[in-house]
Amino acid sequence: MAKVLLFTALILSIVVPFRMYFKGEKSKRRYKISLAVNAVAFFGLMLGTGLVMFGGQASAADAANAAAATAAAGGMATGLGYLAAGLSIGLSCVGGGIAVASAASAALGAISEDSSILGKSLIFVGLAEGVCLYGLIIAFMILGKL
């Protein structure tokens, strides 16, 4: 039940601020407020969830059950390995997206002036996309060690 409640709260923390934006007049200020509320709600909820998950146990029996479950699941190293794999993919894709945005807009500008440099500009866009693939490869290497 707690997982369903957590999932619902996370979805609502994303949907509600954007609903507020789409409901009224669309302006740059309203979008910034909506984005700020979204970020605060989502990351605040994630912080609260992390504190609850990693906080102290309610009783000694729960602590013993949690210790047995942790030992059976492979310990904290397994969880941190999954976290590292997810972070490597996520952060590399964010970086790749930023790089592709810059390279592609510059390539489009250059192609509009001289169409003969299409091939050269696509190489730079492809190199920027390679950053995401490197993150995926690192994630597979991390997961292979678990």
C-alpha positions as CSV (number, residue, x, y, z in Angstrom):
1,M,0.0,0.0,0.0
2,A,2.8,2.4,0.8
3,K,4.4,1.8,-2.6
4,V,1.2,2.7,-4.4
5,L,0.8,5.8,-2.2
6,L,4.4,6.9,-2.9
7,F,3.9,6.3,-6.7
8,T,0.7,8.3,-6.7
9,A,2.4,11.2,-4.7
10,L,5.3,11.3,-7.2
11,I,3.0,11.4,-10.2
12,L,0.9,14.1,-8.6
13,S,4.0,16.2,-7.8
14,I,4.7,16.3,-11.5
15,V,1.1,16.6,-12.9
16,V,-0.4,19.2,-10.5
17,P,2.1,22.1,-11.2
18,F,1.8,21.6,-15.0
19,R,-2.0,21.5,-14.7
20,M,-1.8,24.9,-12.9
21,Y,0.2,26.2,-15.9
22,F,-2.1,24.8,-18.6
23,K,-5.2,26.0,-16.7
24,G,-4.6,29.7,-17.0
25,E,-3.0,32.2,-19.4
26,K,0.3,30.9,-20.7
27,S,3.2,33.3,-20.0
28,K,6.9,33.0,-19.2
29,R,6.4,34.0,-15.6
30,R,3.7,31.5,-15.1
31,Y,5.8,28.8,-16.6
32,K,8.7,29.6,-14.3
33,I,6.5,29.5,-11.3
34,S,5.0,26.2,-12.4
35,L,8.4,24.7,-13.0
36,A,9.7,25.9,-9.6
37,V,6.7,24.4,-7.8
38,N,7.2,21.2,-9.7
39,A,10.8,20.9,-8.8
40,V,10.3,21.7,-5.1
41,A,7.4,19.3,-4.8
42,F,9.2,16.4,-6.6
43,F,12.5,16.8,-4.9
44,G,11.0,17.5,-1.5
45,L,8.9,14.3,-1.8
46,M,12.0,12.4,-2.9
47,L,14.0,13.7,0.1
48,G,11.2,12.8,2.5
49,T,11.0,9.4,1.0
50,G,14.7,8.9,1.3
51,L,14.6,9.9,4.9
52,V,11.8,7.5,5.6
53,M,13.5,4.6,3.7
54,F,16.9,5.1,5.3
55,G,15.6,6.2,8.7
56,G,15.6,4.1,11.8
57,Q,13.5,1.0,12.2
58,A,10.3,1.0,14.3
59,S,11.2,-2.1,16.5
60,A,13.9,-4.7,17.0
61,A,11.9,-7.3,15.1
62,D,11.6,-5.0,12.1
63,A,15.3,-4.4,12.3
64,A,16.1,-8.1,12.4
65,N,13.8,-8.7,9.4
66,A,15.4,-5.8,7.5
67,A,18.9,-7.1,8.2
68,A,17.9,-10.5,6.9
69,A,16.3,-9.0,3.8
70,T,19.4,-6.9,3.2
71,A,21.7,-9.8,3.5
72,A,19.6,-11.9,1.2
73,A,19.4,-9.1,-1.4
74,G,23.1,-8.7,-1.6
75,G,23.6,-5.8,0.7
76,M,24.0,-2.1,0.2
77,A,26.6,-2.5,-2.6
78,T,24.0,-4.0,-4.9
79,G,21.6,-1.0,-4.3
80,L,24.4,1.5,-4.8
81,G,25.4,-0.3,-8.0
82,Y,21.9,0.1,-9.4
83,L,21.9,3.7,-8.3
84,A,25.3,4.3,-10.0
85,A,24.1,2.6,-13.2
86,G,21.0,4.8,-13.3
87,L,22.9,8.0,-12.6
88,S,25.4,7.2,-15.4
89,I,22.7,6.7,-17.9
90,G,20.6,9.7,-16.7
91,L,23.4,12.2,-16.4
92,S,25.1,11.2,-19.7
93,C,21.8,11.6,-21.5
94,V,21.2,15.0,-20.0
95,G,24.7,16.0,-21.1
96,G,24.2,14.5,-24.5
97,G,20.9,16.3,-24.9
98,I,22.6,19.6,-24.1
99,A,25.4,18.9,-26.6
100,V,23.1,17.8,-29.4
101,A,21.0,20.9,-28.9
102,S,24.0,23.2,-29.3
103,A,25.6,21.2,-32.1
104,A,22.4,20.7,-34.1
105,S,21.4,24.4,-33.9
106,A,24.8,25.4,-35.1
107,A,24.8,22.8,-37.8
108,L,21.4,24.0,-39.1
109,G,22.7,27.6,-39.2
110,A,25.8,26.5,-41.1
111,I,23.8,24.4,-43.5
112,S,21.5,27.2,-44.3
113,E,24.5,29.3,-45.4
114,D,26.4,26.6,-47.3
115,S,24.6,23.3,-48.0
116,S,27.9,21.5,-49.0
117,I,28.9,21.1,-45.3
118,L,26.0,18.8,-44.4
119,G,28.2,15.7,-43.9
120,K,30.7,17.5,-41.8
121,S,28.0,19.0,-39.5
122,L,26.3,15.7,-39.0
123,I,29.5,14.2,-37.7
124,F,29.6,16.7,-34.9
125,V,26.0,16.0,-34.0
126,G,26.7,12.3,-34.0
127,L,29.7,12.8,-31.7
128,A,27.5,14.6,-29.3
129,E,25.1,11.7,-29.3
130,G,27.9,9.4,-28.5
131,V,28.1,10.7,-25.0
132,C,24.8,9.0,-24.2
133,L,26.1,5.7,-25.6
134,Y,29.2,6.0,-23.3
135,G,26.9,6.3,-20.3
136,L,24.9,3.2,-21.4
137,I,28.1,1.2,-21.8
138,I,29.3,2.3,-18.3
139,A,25.9,1.3,-16.9
140,F,26.2,-2.2,-18.5
141,M,29.7,-2.5,-17.0
142,I,28.5,-1.6,-13.6
143,L,25.5,-4.0,-13.8
144,G,27.9,-6.8,-15.0
145,K,29.8,-6.5,-11.7
146,L,26.8,-6.9,-9.5
